[in-house]
Amino acid sequence: MTRVVAFNGSPRKEGNTSILIEHILAELDNEGIEIETIHLGGKKIHGCTACGKCFENRDRRCVIDDDVVNNCIEKMSSADGIILGSPVYFLDVTPEMKALIDRAGFVSFANGHIFKNKVGNAAVALRRTGASRTADSMIHFFLANEMIVSGFPVIGIGREIGEVLHDEEGLARAKSLGQTMAQLLNHLKLYPLPAHKPTRADYRITKKSEQE
């Protein structure tokens, strides 16, 4: 069965970011796609230390193994689609989301772009400013991993918990994104892209990382 996993970077488990993600996932669920949400916010997650061990081991895991990131990488690897969601924190993603992006991205690179050709998109909740930069941080995770981005990300306006429910345009965008993502995933199920086989070029930054 086609699967989509969403990662919520907000410390508010049932906050505005969660509401946006739920509206996206509801459309996927309507199309018979298996859905799951992982809540990152408020959990102790280490940032990337640039140790380079993922390039040495190439076991699809981060050497830091006392938090949720390796479980998240496994969820990403087994899913067909990935959704990242974050509120705006000082004009960017939350620290938990940033840590996931950095470490999962490095592990992907070290193992020949293991997320390549998966479908991805993002959701941002904000009060006033920082939406573009926050969305950009998450979208660039998809682009760097050679994933397929299903249109423009969702942006919902709301500060206090539940305020985003008054943003009719934001909720409509979340619904539309979910429908588009479902259509794309169903199309790829019927007409799958060729399986990615890592080449020497996929490991092009290995030596540089080892030297550093």
Buried (B, 14 or more C-beta within 10 A) or exposed (E): EBBBBBBBBBBBEEBBBBBBBBBBBEBBBEBEBEBEBBBBBEBEBBEBEEBBBBBEBBEBBBBBEEBBBBEBBEBBBEBBBBBBBBBBBEEBBBBBBBBBBBBBBBBBBBBBBBBBBBBBBBBBBBBEEBBBBBBBBBBBBBEBBBBBBBEBBBBBBBEEBEBBBEBEEBBEBBBBBBBBBBEBBBEBEEEEEEEBEEEEEBBEBBEEBEEE
